[in-house]
Amino acid sequence: MLATGLIKAIVRGVLVVALVAAAGIATGLAQEPPEMDRIAFVIATGPVGGSYMRAGEAIAITISHPPGLGRCEGAGICGPRGLIATARSSGGSVANALAVEARTVQAALVQGDVLAAAVKGSGPFVKAGALSNLRVVARLHDEVMHVVVSSQSSIRRLADLKGRRIAIDASTSDTEVTARNLLAAAGVRFSSLTVRRLPAEQAAESLRARKVDAILVLGLTPVRSLEPLFRRGQARLVGVDNRTLQRLVRGSAFYAKASLPAGAYRSSRQVQALGVASFWVVHRSQDAAIVTQILKAFWAPENRADLETRLDFAALLDARKAAVVGPLPLHEGAQRFYGGQSP
């Protein structure tokens, strides 16, 4: 009995010591200064090397506010304290819109006509249905639809493409959305075409080899994959007529009349073209105060020079047009920023 009582006493003592030690550890942990909160902000962009990827990287650098970053000491120069923004490559706008809706990323860059289709649940979103949680943060730069044919081709206008073989840049499926809308406005049924989906470089080679009659590429001028064709005198741009442009541009928040100036490519003549706006979007649940602070940093005059150094088309970004999104939904935090309200 004595031995049993002694064992019980020892066990009780060990338990007390263990509890006291645990309490001491917990107290010590509580006294440690808490690490600054990290705010993850992943931006889905586009294929590596593309304009969307470059834009996403520049945005991420501009708005991030990691611990100890000297330039963030000034108010409004960086995003919210602890924000760590990163750009992620992706398959393009369709995938980006779906990713934001599913909240697998915090933000994305989405082509305007793709965004409109996502909101309506049309085109490539028929199966998924309308994506009701997408909200615009800013309208960014416009890209231009290039319609390119052989320099020896008899094709002079979009209507001449009826029944022809075309190639669509397969680096992203988003080009097809714009191509379908453009050709429909010109009276060309997409079903009448033989369509090949090829990466830009392969599409250019197919045009040179006369395996396709035209290629349609959406991008910033100059599109690098097209330049060799023009240098060799093997390609010509096809312009978009006024009637077709008016059908697309009238009342649109994402289409605009654009111009490919003479000399945009070697020996190329000036032609009218279709411009397509790109949009920066987030999920509707994204904190409004965070979005407002992010926009303050992105459009801060102090960051403009650095942004232009990092992004070759930064001059195309215009804060005065950033909130021109038409019927597309603007995020609450963006409404506060563009309306001049404080977060």
Secondary structure, 3 states (H helix, E strand, C coil): CHHHHHHHHHHHHHHHHHHHHHHHHHHHHHHCCCCCCCEEEEEECCCCCCHHHHHHHHHHHHHCCCCCCHHHHCCCCCCCCCEEEEEECCCCHHHHHHHHHCCCCCEEEEEHHHHHHHHHCCHHHCCCCCCCCEEEEEEEEEEEEEEEEECCCCCCCHHHHCCCEEEEECCCCHHHHHHHHHHHHCCCCHHHCEEEEECHHHHHHHHHCCCCCEEEEEECCCCHHHHHHHHCCCEEECCCCHHHHHHHHCCCCCEEEEEECCCCCCCCCCEEEEEEEEEEEEECCCCHHHHHHHHHHHCCHHHHHHHHHHCCCHHHCCCCCCCCCCCCCECHHHHHHHCCCCC
